[in-house]
Amino acid sequence: MINSNLLAVIESAVSDSALGNWQKPLVMFICNLLALFVLSRVIWHPHVGPKMPLPFPELFNNISVPAFLASMSAGHLLGVLAIMALNNSQVI
């Protein structure tokens, strides 16, 4: 049996930002697109390996699967840092 005092403490500890909103996924999406757009032109060998079937290959430099995964990894790192900075400044 769970103590009701424990539930009250847990409920008060969960903030509104932990429940989720639409701003954080939007920031992550924009950071991932920005990283894909920029890093597809900066990576040394973006065409080594099988090609990624993207809807607009010319826009993203006809990037390969390994370069796409590297761009998405960097985009997620950039997105996490952006979300933490915006959350710390209480913008989102």
N, C-alpha and C positions, 0 to 999 in steps of 0.2 A: 504494500500500500504506500502511495506517495503522499508525503506530508504536504498540506496545502500551503504552508509557509514557504517551502522550497519552490513550489510552482509560482508563487507570487514574486519571489526573488528572480527567478529565471525570466518571467514575463516582463518584469521591469528592466532587466538587463538587456533585452533585445531591443535595439533601437529601430527607428523607422527606416534607416538606410539599409539595415540587414534584411528587411522584408522585400526589398527590390523595388525598382522603378524602371522607367524606360530610358533614362538618361545614360546610365552606365553602359548598357549594351550598345547604345548609339555611339558613345565615345570610343568603345573598343572597335566597332565596325569601321569608323572613320580612320582610326589609327592603323588598322590592318590594311585598308585600301591605300592609305598614304604610303605605308611601308612597301606594299607590293608595287605601287607605281614608281617610287623612287629607287628601291633596291633592285628592281628588275633591270635598271640601267647601270647600276653601280657594281653589281657582282661581277667578278673577273670572268667566270665561265658560265653565263646564264643559259647556254644552249647545250650543255653536256647532259646526256640522258634522255629519257622519253619526254616528249612535249606534254605540257599540261593542257587539257582541253578547256580553255577559258572562252567565254563568249566573245570577247574582243581581243584576239591575240596580238594585233598590232599595237593596241593601247598599252598592253603589258609586256611588250618586247618579245612575244612568243616564247615565254619562259618555260624552262624544263621543270619536272617534278621536284628534283632536289633543290633547285633555286626557289621554287614556290614555297616549299616547306621552310627553307631558311628565312624567306621574307615573312611568312606567317609567324614564325617564332619571334623574329625581331618586332613585328607588329604587336604581338601579344605583350612583349616586354614594354614597348612604348605605351601601349594601352593601359597596362597596370600602373605604370608610373604616372600617366596622365590622370587616371581615375583617383589615385592616391593624392596627387597634388590638388585636384579639384575638390576632393572630399575634405582635405585638410584646410583649404581656404573657404570651405562651406559654400561652394558654388552649386554642387550637386549633393 
